[in-house]
Amino acid sequence: MFSLNRIRIAIPRFGISAQALLTTLVVAAATFGIAYDNGSYFLPSRNTLAIAIWWTVIVGIVLGLLTAKNLPRASLAVAGVLAALAAWTFASVFWAPSAENAFNEFNRVSLFLGVFVLVVLAAKRHTIKWWCAGLEIAVALIALVALISRFFPGTFPDQGLAILGVPNRLSFPLGYWNGLAIFVALGIPLLLHTVVSNRNAVVRGLAIALIPAIVSVMYLASSRGGVGAALIGIIAFVALTDKRWSAGLALLWAGLGSVAAIAVLVSRNELVNGPFGTSLVERQGRSAAILVVLACALAVAGYAVSRVFTSRLNIQPNPWLGRGLVISLVVVAFAGIVASHPIAQFQEFKRSPEPISSTDYVRSHLLSGRGSGRWQFWASSIDQWESHPVLGNGAGSYESWWLKHAPFFFPVKDAHSLYLQSLGELGVIGLLLTLGLTIGGTSIGVVRTLRNSGEERVTLAALTASFAAFSVAAGIDWMWELTVVTMFALILLALLSGAAGNSRSSLKVVDENGSRLGRRRRFGLGVTALVGVWLLICAQGVPLFAQLRIKDSEAAVNRGDTAAAIRAAMDAKNLQPWASSPYLQLALVYEKEGLITEAHKSIKSAIKRDPQNWQLWYDAAKIEIGLGDAAGAQKSLGHAYSLNPKSTIFGAYKPGSLTK
């Protein structure tokens, strides 16, 4: 049977086998590609990615490249939690206000389950460092692409394609500034691991140089979440590793290089805050690129000299110095919190979002204690849970709940907290499963890290620290929905809980001889798993092809082909009869062609499948006006208003009147 383990081609100087190089490059290329595609946030990207991952699992098992041998209990426990979360999310289809949204959320979780399963089956103990290297390369490339896009405008023609468009906050290529900053911040513990444990001076230097570049990305993104994730990752890594002195030395010079890089950016206000597209910004970008590179080089040179100096003097720091470093980091963090007047900051955090001066937006926002509406988002999610305390309101229901109950108009899709949104949408069960994934995963990492020593401990410490940083970041922003960030975290968790992070054979539940699982039972489980995976692939394909047909219908409308537009929308309806979006498209096509009666029937079918969607009621009112049904239009418009009362689209509308 074909196996990459048979390939032993050594690459001169670095001594990397072909298997190691291939694994590293595949992980780096896949992670970078997913991140570059707006973090694979949008539905077609997620569905396509999930189908590819589950097919990879099937083909890998058939070819013998993936195996379930020697899986520890920890990996099965995590997979069980993810599978239970997927099942509970799917169950909410039956009580969620929108079955379409709930089904899409189920597909999101099944994608993450596929990522975890693939990595657990593919990664082995001797390959863990190659996976880490691949993730580090992907982070480095994304950070460099982000900086180049700001320093040299126009380099990337698709830079304008983003999830959110606030130009003065760096968000390319992930499309969301906090997502970009948190993604690159998760790579810092992995880079520190390379600096501390790698024997090659060039590799160590590159790892050190990347940290000031990452910090520059976080500053340009004006991301407090990214800064927080970086600090948590750093503190956790230093606390868990047994090479704290080496980590402290690396942090010292990386920190000095980062300060120098930030000083370069602070002195170039137009480059940071705009207006962009001017010759001044272009000049500032070129000079900033040179000086930031010099800041990175300063960090490398300082670290190299310090390392040589300590090596020649044969300095052997007392272990208590390392522990003191951890205590110092915690004390500094605590002192920073106290110095910031936490009570006043908390009151500031609770305030409704207000505009910040655009002349120095990035620095002002970064130093601000404002929550950008998070307090209200979180409170609304708790209110949602209190109104549906047992089952929750159903997956994907937060957006419609927020619009109906929001204290101010601020359109958001997510509660900006994985845990509170899980509570509001999936009830206590959903919250417990989510906490089991993050807290349980972090606990597995801590236990396994402390059981090891030497290079293995450093590696596991980095993985655990990075996953812990994600767990906190997911609690304060919508990182769960930004696919690449959660995928990054689940790769870390799979490495921690699977055979790659396992050092004790006593934890095995499946061995090579199958002593605990008979052949018949294993065959039955294999068939069941194969059928389950096939169903998951089909579940991903249904909304994907439905959305593609809706896009085909829209394209047909634009070129004036009504028959093709109706046919494509009907195909989407047949593929996903429980969804409202195909019926909405049919209604819009019929309305455009003057077929008002058919349009009215279609929009009513759409409303039946998503009654909390204010836009459907608003469109129904317009169609009913075309029918001459003033009373029906009045009722529909009233429904739309009640579901989104703070929206500016209603202008001076008053309930009971069609005037604006």
CORMOJO-V389334 format. One record per backbone hydrogen bond with DSSP energy under -0.5 kcal/mol. NH is the residue of the N-H (numbers start at 1). CO is the residue of the C=O. Records with the same first field share a line. If there is no record, write none. Layout:
BEGIN
NH=CO ; CO
END
This chain:
BEGIN
6=3
7=4
8=6
10=8
11=16
12=10
14=12
15=11
16=11
19=7
21=17
22=18
23=19
24=20
25=21
26=22
27=23
28=24
29=25
30=26
31=27
32=28
33=29
34=30
35=31
36=32
37=33
38=36 ; 173
39=35
40=37
41=38
46=42
47=43
48=44
49=45
50=46
51=47
52=48
53=49
54=50
55=51
56=52
57=53
58=54
59=55
60=56
61=57
62=58
63=59
64=60 ; 61
65=60
66=60
67=121
70=510
71=68
73=507
75=497
76=72
77=73
78=74
79=75
80=76
81=77
82=78
83=79
84=80
85=81
86=82
87=83
88=84
89=85
90=86
91=87
92=88
93=90
94=91
95=92
96=92
97=393
99=609
102=98
103=99
104=100
105=101
106=102
107=103
108=104
109=105
110=106
111=107
112=108
113=109
114=110
115=111
116=112
117=113
118=114
119=115
120=116
121=117
122=118
123=119
127=124
128=124 ; 125
130=127
131=127
132=128
133=129
134=130
135=131
136=132
137=133
138=134
139=135
140=136
141=137
142=138
143=139
144=140
145=141
146=142
147=143
148=144
149=145
150=146
151=147
152=148
155=152
157=155
159=156
161=158
162=160
164=175
166=164
169=166
170=168 ; 220
174=171
175=171
176=171
180=176
181=177
182=178
183=179
184=180
185=181
186=182
187=184
188=185
191=187
192=188
193=189
194=190
195=191
196=192
197=193
198=194
201=199
204=200
205=201
206=202
207=203
208=204
209=205
210=206
211=207 ; 208
212=208
213=209
214=210
215=211
216=212
217=213
218=214
219=215
220=216
221=217
222=219
223=218
224=222
227=223
228=224
229=225
230=226
231=227
232=228
233=229
234=230
235=231
236=232
237=233
238=234
239=235
240=236
241=237
247=243
248=244
249=245
250=246
251=247
252=248
253=249
254=250
255=251
256=252
257=253
258=254
259=255
260=256
261=257
262=258
263=259
264=260
265=261
266=262
267=263
268=265
272=268
273=269
274=270
282=278
283=279
284=280
285=281
286=282
287=283
288=284
289=285
290=286
291=287
292=288
293=289
294=290
295=291
296=292
297=293
298=294
299=295
300=296
301=297
302=298
303=299
304=300
305=301
306=302
307=303
308=304
309=305
310=306
311=307
312=308
313=309
314=311
315=310
317=315
321=318
322=318
323=319
324=320
325=321
326=322
327=323
328=324
329=325
330=326
331=327
332=328
333=329
334=330
335=331
336=332
337=333
338=334
339=335
340=336
341=338
345=341
346=342
347=343
348=344
349=345
350=346
351=347 ; 348
360=357
361=358
364=360
365=361
366=362
367=363
368=364 ; 365
371=348 ; 349
373=351
374=371
375=349
377=373
378=374
379=375
380=376
381=377
382=378
383=379
384=380
385=381
386=382
387=383
388=384 ; 385
389=386
392=388
393=424
394=425
397=394
399=413
401=397
402=398
403=399
404=400
405=401
406=402
410=408
418=474
421=417
422=418
423=419
424=420
425=421
426=422
427=423
428=389
430=426
431=427
432=428
433=429
434=430
435=431
436=432
437=433
438=434
439=435
440=435 ; 436
441=437
442=438
443=439
444=440
445=441
446=442
447=443
448=444
449=445
450=446
451=447
452=448 ; 449
456=453
457=453
458=454
459=455
460=456
461=457
462=458
463=459
464=460
465=461
466=462
467=463
468=464
469=465
470=466
471=467
472=468
473=469
474=470
475=472
476=473
477=473
479=477
482=478
483=481
484=39
485=482
486=479 ; 482
487=483
488=484
489=485
490=486
491=487
492=488
493=489
494=490
495=491
496=492
497=493
498=494
501=498
502=499
505=503
507=504
508=505
509=71
510=71
514=511
518=516
522=518
523=519
524=520
525=521
526=522
527=523
528=524
529=525
530=526
531=527
532=528
533=529
534=530
535=531
536=532
537=533
538=534
539=535
540=536
541=537
542=538
543=539
544=540
545=541
546=542
547=543
548=544
549=545
550=546
551=547
552=548
553=549
554=550
555=551
556=552
557=553
558=554
559=555
560=557
561=556
562=560
565=561
566=562
567=563
568=564
569=565
570=566
571=567
572=568
573=569
574=570
575=571
576=572
579=576
584=580
585=581
586=582
587=583
588=584
589=585
590=586
591=587
592=588
593=589
594=591
595=590
596=594
599=595
600=596
601=597
602=598
603=599
604=600
605=601
606=602
607=603
608=604
609=605 ; 606
610=606 ; 607
611=97
613=610
614=612
616=613
617=613
618=614
619=615
620=616
621=617
622=618
623=619
624=620
625=621
626=622
627=623
628=624 ; 625
629=624
630=628
633=629
634=630
635=631
636=632
637=633
638=634
639=635
640=636
641=637
642=638
643=639
644=640 ; 641
646=403
647=644
650=647
651=648
652=660
653=650
657=654
END
